Amino acid sequence: MRVQKNGNLDPNSITFEERQKQIEQEERMEKEDWEKSKKSPFKNFVQMNKDYYKAEDWLMAKSPIAYRIFKFLINNMDGYNAVVCSQTVLQEQFDVSRVTVSRAIKLLKEKKYIDIFKSGTSNVYAVNKQIAWNSWGSNYRYAKFEANIILSESEQEESVKAKIRTVKHKEIILDEE
């Protein structure tokens, strides 16, 4: 497609005004799709591959803390299966030592439950899309990360600590009716 000032008989060209209208319409449609997805009753759903339930059971038996960290990552991952947080966040979340977190993360990585990407000194944890997925399954081929970032209050400067509200992840148990 070519964009030019004046329209002509070339079927592959459009005017600047026509292209501007196309762009505005695409932006409106994207915004509408975003608004619909925010209201979707499925926005908090995660898809799980049933073939991996045995692997999940194995992980639960092998290392309960690794299993809990894995579930924490799944619960907090974005639409690209990624979340950014420090090991301090995981230490504080689960009230365990740095060594315990390191061992659990190492196990998750070795057994391919997660991949770890570096962004400066931060870790981007990406849950294996073959196990769990947090969207319709069409985004996982992209190397784009709009990761949810989880901060630890203890890692922040004093001036920042006053501005943030700490919310600790809580386990909720539903009684069967």
C-alpha angles and dihedrals in degrees: 000000000000124000118208142159099255127038117237138175094278105113091208096060132077134180124260089249092053091049091048089054090050091051092048091049092049090050091050091050092049090050091049091049090049092050091048092050091051090055095044115121086219097058092103095046124109122200116227127196107233091211088070099055090097089053089049091051090048091052092048091054096040099047121000091189092052088050091050091048090048091052090046090054091048091049092051103035121116129229090287093053092251135126131172119215138136126246086248089064089054092045092053094041094055099026094235136127127271089248091055091050091046092051092048093048090047091053092048091050096044092050091046098243088129142012121218122216125186125232105178105302093336127097121228107204114205118191114225105264090214089066105036135003133190103201141036089293096254099101102058096088091066122092091213119120123199087168125186105241119212117198130199116226091215091060094056130094115256092251090057096044090066090057100050132074116217118220117182119211109250130200113236121200118198118209113227114244 
